[in-house]
Amino acid sequence: LSSTYVRTQHYQVSSEVKKHTMAPTAATRARALSLYRQLLRGALKMPTPNRQNYVIKKTKMEYKKNRNLTDLEEIEFQLRLADTNLDTVLVQAEHLTKLFNDPTIHGHDF
């Protein structure tokens, strides 16, 4: 009885591991690529070349670091994080552009 239990437990663990380490689907890859492109476009909305380059380098570094992920939960987490980062970049770009264009703030170093 105990050897059956051990085999059953092993099968359940193996099934769980396989479930989470499947290859990403075409839809997941398309979503990742879309977010990547949006982040790079968002970087170009930053008001200075330094800020643009920072966002571009950070985006490329993160995508390169995570391109071989197979854990579906981790992939989903990273996609949600990229989506949040996109929102942050767009809000910062809008805010900083307004600051840079405000004539009452000239002379301040950003």
DALIN-V38865 format. One record per residue. N is the residue number from 1. RES is the residue in one small letter. SS is DSSP state (h for helix, s for strand, l for the rest). OMEGA is omega as a letter, one per 30 degrees, with the letter a starting at -180 (999 if undefined). D_LAST is the distance of its C-alpha to the last C-alpha in Angstrom with 2 decimals. Layout:
BEGIN
N RES SS OMEGA D_LAST
N RES SS OMEGA D_LAST
END
This chain:
BEGIN
1 l l a 70.59
2 s h l 67.79
3 s h l 67.36
4 t h l 66.96
5 y h a 64.32
6 v h l 62.43
7 r h l 62.60
8 t h l 61.46
9 q h l 58.52
10 h h l 57.57
11 y h l 57.76
12 q h l 55.53
13 v h l 52.87
14 s h l 53.15
15 s h l 52.82
16 e h l 49.66
17 v h a 48.10
18 k h a 49.06
19 k h a 47.73
20 h h a 44.20
21 t l l 44.17
22 m l l 45.17
23 a l l 43.45
24 p l l 40.78
25 t l l 42.23
26 a h l 41.50
27 a h l 39.78
28 t h l 37.49
29 r h l 36.65
30 a h l 36.01
31 r h l 33.68
32 a h a 31.74
33 l h l 31.53
34 s h l 30.47
35 l h l 27.59
36 y h a 26.60
37 r h l 26.59
38 q h l 24.71
39 l h l 21.91
40 l h l 21.74
41 r h l 21.78
42 g h l 19.12
43 a h a 16.83
44 l l l 17.36
45 k l l 16.02
46 m l a 12.44
47 p l a 10.47
48 t l l 9.66
49 p h l 12.43
50 n h l 10.87
51 r h l 10.47
52 q h a 13.86
53 n h l 15.47
54 y h a 14.55
55 v h l 16.18
56 i h a 19.04
57 k h l 19.82
58 k h l 19.75
59 t h a 21.97
60 k h a 24.37
61 m h a 24.64
62 e h l 25.49
63 y h l 27.96
64 k h a 29.59
65 k h a 29.96
66 n h a 31.62
67 r l a 33.65
68 n l l 36.91
69 l l l 36.90
70 t l l 40.29
71 d l a 40.05
72 l h l 39.81
73 e h l 38.26
74 e h l 35.49
75 i h l 34.95
76 e h l 34.75
77 f h a 32.29
78 q h l 30.00
79 l h l 30.29
80 r h l 29.39
81 l h l 26.36
82 a h l 25.32
83 d h l 25.90
84 t h l 23.70
85 n h l 20.91
86 l h l 21.38
87 d h a 21.07
88 t h a 17.84
89 v h a 16.31
90 l h l 17.63
91 v h l 16.45
92 q h a 12.83
93 a h l 13.04
94 e h a 14.61
95 h h a 12.36
96 l h l 9.03
97 t h l 11.20
98 k h l 12.49
99 l h a 9.32
100 f h a 8.52
101 n h a 12.24
102 d l a 12.70
103 p h a 14.14
104 t h a 13.98
105 i h a 10.22
106 h l l 10.21
107 g l l 9.44
108 h l l 6.36
109 d l l 3.80
110 f l 999 0.00
END
